[in-house]
Amino acid sequence: MINVQKQKAAINKLISLVDALTPFSHDKVTSLLKNVGRKESLNTLLSTLSNLSSSITDTSDIQKIETMYKLLKSDGQTLAAIFQNGLKKLYTGVIALHQFNNQVFKLAEGLLALIPD
């Protein structure tokens, strides 16, 4: 049985980690995630993340990728199923929602700035 809250938290953590990477590492990791398909195994993703981690010099990014690796490895079967069934769509949706939220906050800040004290 899938614990939806646990999986949601794991996905949110993965997305947060990806979003916190430097642009170079971000592009590499998102490219890896986009290439995860129904025929690719969790082991392939883990191996590729491990290889990527060894090719990056930014220690903060290395730590984030290692955290992703541990998260995927520890809870991998369920997360692999989620990846294979549309993480790319989920990630795109979360990014769109995140951008929408940013726009709403900017609008709210702008409106609040117009209100006299």
ZILINWO-V420724 format. One record per pair of residues at least 6 apart in sequence whose ideal C-beta (glycine too) atoms are under 6 Angstrom apart, sorted by the first residue. I is the first residue (numbers start at 1). J is the second residue. D is the distance in whole Angstrom. If there is no record, write none. Layout:
I,J,D + I,J,D
//
This chain:
2,78,6 + 7,78,6 + 10,75,6 + 15,94,6 + 17,64,5 + 17,67,6 + 17,68,5 + 18,29,5 + 21,61,5 + 21,64,6 + 22,58,6 + 22,61,6 + 25,56,6 + 25,61,4 + 28,52,6 + 32,48,6 + 34,88,5 + 36,45,6 + 36,83,5 + 38,84,5 + 42,76,5 + 42,80,4 + 46,73,6 + 49,65,6 + 49,69,5 + 53,62,5 + 53,65,4 + 56,62,6 + 72,79,6
//
